Amino acid sequence: MVVGCNFCPFAAREVKAGSIHYQVEDATELSYSLQAFLQECTRLDEEEAIETTLLIFPDAFQRFEDYLDLVALAEKLLKKSGYEGVYQVASFHPLYRFAKTAADDPENYTNRSIYPMLHLLREERIEKSPGAIPQP
C-alpha cells in the first residue's frame, strides 16, 4: 500500500533494491525490546547494504500509550549510544494518533500499521534521497 500509493518517497526504491531488513521481535518486555532496538543499530553499523530496518513487535505494545513509552526510550537510547544524527526512528502502530487529532482523523493513518514497529533509517541517506525535504 505504501509503495503502491507512493505514500513515502523513499519506500519504493528500497523495496525494489531489497535493502530493507525486517526483524520480528518476539520479546514482550520493554528491556528486551530496547536491547533488540540497539542490536538493529549495530546491524546497520555492520551491514552497509541494509538501507533501513523495520523492527516489528507482533506480541507487544498493543496499548498505544505503552508504545509511545517505547518510542521515547528508543530515542533516548539513540542519543545515549552515540547514534543521534546517525539513525532516526519513525514510529508505526495500529492505533497511531498524532497529538491533538481525533482518533479517526485521516492524518493518523500515515503512521498506522498492522503491528507496532520501529523504523530505523540512516539519517545521512534520508537527507540525500530524491524527494527529501531540505533540512534547515
Protein Blocks (a to p, Z undefined) as FASTA:
>chain_A
ZZmnomafklmmmmmnopaccdddfbfbfklmmmmmmmmmmmmmmmmmlmbdcdddfkgo
kblklmmmmmmmmmmmmmmnopgokaccddddfkbccehiafklmklmmmgcfbdcdddd
dfklmmmpghiacdZZ
